[in-house]
Amino acid sequence: MNAEPTTADRTAADAPRVDGRGPGDLREVRITRGWLDHAEGSCLIEFGRTRVLCAASFTEGVPRWKKGSGSGWVTAEYAMLPRATNSRSMRESVKGRIGGRTHEISRLIGRSLRAVVDLEALGENTIQIDCDVLQADGGTRTAAITGAYVALVDAIQWGKRHTSVPAAATVLKDSVAAVSVGIVDGRPLLDLEYREDVAADTDMNVVMTGAGGFVEVQGTAEGEPFSHEELTALLGLASDGCRDLIQKQLAAFQN
């Protein structure tokens, strides 16, 4: 029989995090649309001190393997600036090869966006999303997905005004956002900043649609394996966090 939690246990569970937030609180999220003058869609998204610039480019035509299909394509590239972190990293273009982490995150962003796009309705057009991390403090991939969706929406609207995509076409089936969760010192926490991320026993990234469906769940136990109860708690936090992020996306479209 499990013992009832003690007063000390409850106090520890409710104790402020390293930045003063509660366990289920997002960092301050800011979304600035139209941050770039030339991109068909763009935004600067900030999760606390993490800042990611997302730019969407709308191009008529599709990759060779999709020509004649009547279907479009949405893809993404992710990169981190040399001084996004506390020490300079070499540009991958200078190294002459793209790292495995960069490839993996780029594919994740692309999959997340395609999950909510009707590629047939897009027609034979391509939308390329570039996500550049200006400053990293944890959660760069989840910030990139959340911001990329905002840039994508504006690029689709541009396409309806300037290309053959019909104005009445329903290109977007839903919205999408992403957030990190993790277990730090035995506590499930939402939206980990870097100091929490490096100390996490379990680290998880969750991508969800506006309707509440899961697009992708990436979870790893760094130390002790996590339990079914902990997984349920983490997914609950992520669901609440993604709902809040989708509301922030909607608010950005009203500005």
Order of alpha helices (4+ residues) and beta strands (2+ residues): alpha-beta-beta-beta-beta-alpha-alpha-alpha-beta-alpha-beta-beta-alpha-beta-beta-alpha
